[in-house]
Amino acid sequence: MSKINGYTEEEAKTLVEFIKDGKSKGKTLTYLFEAYGIERGRAKGSVRNYYYTLMKNADEDERIVKMLDGSSLSVEKIREF
């Protein structure tokens, strides 16, 4: 089974679709991370970290490019505190 940064490729696709759908409905990423975590039995911080890692590697992995399918999903630079 193919994995992308620890998630199965199928779960990575599911997360991207979940985020795309939620953003199109005006939901915040924070809300979406928590909702996805609850639905999938994952911590919201874990979902957030995975999403940011996925987006960071989007230019390097053709599978991620295909998942994003030209969507406007993006992330801002993470500011350390």
Phi and psi in degrees as GROMACS dihedral restraints (atoms count N, CA, C in turn):
[ dihedral_restraints ]
;  ai    aj    ak    al  type     phi  dphi    fc
    3     4     5     6     1   -74.1    20    10
    4     5     6     7     1   136.4    20    10
    6     7     8     9     1  -120.8    20    10
    7     8     9    10     1   150.2    20    10
    9    10    11    12     1  -124.9    20    10
   10    11    12    13     1   108.5    20    10
   12    13    14    15     1    51.6    20    10
   13    14    15    16     1    38.5    20    10
   15    16    17    18     1    99.0    20    10
   16    17    18    19     1   -21.3    20    10
   18    19    20    21     1   -95.1    20    10
   19    20    21    22     1   152.6    20    10
   21    22    23    24     1   -66.2    20    10
   22    23    24    25     1   155.8    20    10
   24    25    26    27     1   -58.9    20    10
   25    26    27    28     1   -37.1    20    10
   27    28    29    30     1   -64.9    20    10
   28    29    30    31     1   -42.7    20    10
   30    31    32    33     1   -69.2    20    10
   31    32    33    34     1   -34.6    20    10
   33    34    35    36     1   -61.4    20    10
   34    35    36    37     1   -43.2    20    10
   36    37    38    39     1   -62.2    20    10
   37    38    39    40     1   -43.2    20    10
   39    40    41    42     1   -61.4    20    10
   40    41    42    43     1   -43.0    20    10
   42    43    44    45     1   -63.2    20    10
   43    44    45    46     1   -46.2    20    10
   45    46    47    48     1   -60.7    20    10
   46    47    48    49     1   -44.1    20    10
   48    49    50    51     1   -63.8    20    10
   49    50    51    52     1   -40.3    20    10
   51    52    53    54     1   -61.1    20    10
   52    53    54    55     1   -45.2    20    10
   54    55    56    57     1   -67.5    20    10
   55    56    57    58     1   -44.6    20    10
   57    58    59    60     1   -57.8    20    10
   58    59    60    61     1   -47.8    20    10
   60    61    62    63     1   -63.2    20    10
   61    62    63    64     1   -46.0    20    10
   63    64    65    66     1   -64.2    20    10
   64    65    66    67     1   -42.2    20    10
   66    67    68    69     1   -63.9    20    10
   67    68    69    70     1   -36.4    20    10
   69    70    71    72     1   -67.1    20    10
   70    71    72    73     1   -20.4    20    10
   72    73    74    75     1   -97.5    20    10
   73    74    75    76     1     7.8    20    10
   75    76    77    78     1    83.4    20    10
   76    77    78    79     1    13.5    20    10
   78    79    80    81     1   -78.9    20    10
   79    80    81    82     1   149.8    20    10
   81    82    83    84     1   -82.3    20    10
   82    83    84    85     1   157.6    20    10
   84    85    86    87     1   -61.9    20    10
   85    86    87    88     1   -39.7    20    10
   87    88    89    90     1   -57.5    20    10
   88    89    90    91     1   -46.5    20    10
   90    91    92    93     1   -62.2    20    10
   91    92    93    94     1   -44.4    20    10
   93    94    95    96     1   -65.7    20    10
   94    95    96    97     1   -38.8    20    10
   96    97    98    99     1   -62.0    20    10
   97    98    99   100     1   -43.5    20    10
   99   100   101   102     1   -67.3    20    10
  100   101   102   103     1   -46.0    20    10
  102   103   104   105     1   -62.1    20    10
  103   104   105   106     1   -43.4    20    10
  105   106   107   108     1   -64.6    20    10
  106   107   108   109     1   -41.6    20    10
  108   109   110   111     1   -60.0    20    10
  109   110   111   112     1   -44.3    20    10
  111   112   113   114     1   -62.6    20    10
  112   113   114   115     1   -45.7    20    10
  114   115   116   117     1   -63.7    20    10
  115   116   117   118     1   -35.2    20    10
  117   118   119   120     1  -106.7    20    10
  118   119   120   121     1     2.1    20    10
  120   121   122   123     1    71.1    20    10
  121   122   123   124     1    35.8    20    10
  123   124   125   126     1  -123.1    20    10
  124   125   126   127     1   153.0    20    10
  126   127   128   129     1   -71.4    20    10
  127   128   129   130     1   142.1    20    10
  129   130   131   132     1   -60.5    20    10
  130   131   132   133     1   -34.8    20    10
  132   133   134   135     1   -64.4    20    10
  133   134   135   136     1   -36.7    20    10
  135   136   137   138     1   -66.3    20    10
  136   137   138   139     1   -41.9    20    10
  138   139   140   141     1   -64.5    20    10
  139   140   141   142     1   -45.5    20    10
  141   142   143   144     1   -58.4    20    10
  142   143   144   145     1   -49.9    20    10
  144   145   146   147     1   -60.3    20    10
  145   146   147   148     1   -40.7    20    10
  147   148   149   150     1   -64.9    20    10
  148   149   150   151     1   -45.0    20    10
  150   151   152   153     1   -59.1    20    10
  151   152   153   154     1   -46.5    20    10
  153   154   155   156     1   -64.7    20    10
  154   155   156   157     1   -39.3    20    10
  156   157   158   159     1   -64.8    20    10
  157   158   159   160     1   -42.2    20    10
  159   160   161   162     1   -60.0    20    10
  160   161   162   163     1   -47.8    20    10
  162   163   164   165     1   -67.4    20    10
  163   164   165   166     1   -36.2    20    10
  165   166   167   168     1   -63.1    20    10
  166   167   168   169     1   -34.2    20    10
  168   169   170   171     1   -94.0    20    10
  169   170   171   172     1     7.4    20    10
  171   172   173   174     1   -60.6    20    10
  172   173   174   175     1   -32.8    20    10
  174   175   176   177     1   -76.8    20    10
  175   176   177   178     1   -16.8    20    10
  177   178   179   180     1  -102.3    20    10
  178   179   180   181     1   -12.5    20    10
  180   181   182   183     1  -127.5    20    10
  181   182   183   184     1   113.1    20    10
  183   184   185   186     1   -58.9    20    10
  184   185   186   187     1   -31.7    20    10
  186   187   188   189     1   -63.0    20    10
  187   188   189   190     1   -38.5    20    10
  189   190   191   192     1   -69.7    20    10
  190   191   192   193     1   -41.0    20    10
  192   193   194   195     1   -57.5    20    10
  193   194   195   196     1   -44.0    20    10
  195   196   197   198     1   -63.9    20    10
  196   197   198   199     1   -39.5    20    10
  198   199   200   201     1   -63.0    20    10
  199   200   201   202     1   -41.6    20    10
  201   202   203   204     1   -71.2    20    10
  202   203   204   205     1   -27.3    20    10
  204   205   206   207     1    44.4    20    10
  205   206   207   208     1    47.3    20    10
  207   208   209   210     1    73.1    20    10
  208   209   210   211     1    10.0    20    10
  210   211   212   213     1   -68.5    20    10
  211   212   213   214     1   165.4    20    10
  213   214   215   216     1   -92.1    20    10
  214   215   216   217     1    16.2    20    10
  216   217   218   219     1   -62.0    20    10
  217   218   219   220     1   137.3    20    10
  219   220   221   222     1  -156.1    20    10
  220   221   222   223     1   172.4    20    10
  222   223   224   225     1  -135.4    20    10
  223   224   225   226     1   149.2    20    10
  225   226   227   228     1   -86.0    20    10
  226   227   228   229     1   161.7    20    10
  228   229   230   231     1   -60.8    20    10
  229   230   231   232     1   133.8    20    10
  231   232   233   234     1   -75.3    20    10
  232   233   234   235     1   126.7    20    10
  234   235   236   237     1   -97.5    20    10
  235   236   237   238     1   120.8    20    10
  237   238   239   240     1   -75.2    20    10
  238   239   240   241     1   149.3    20    10
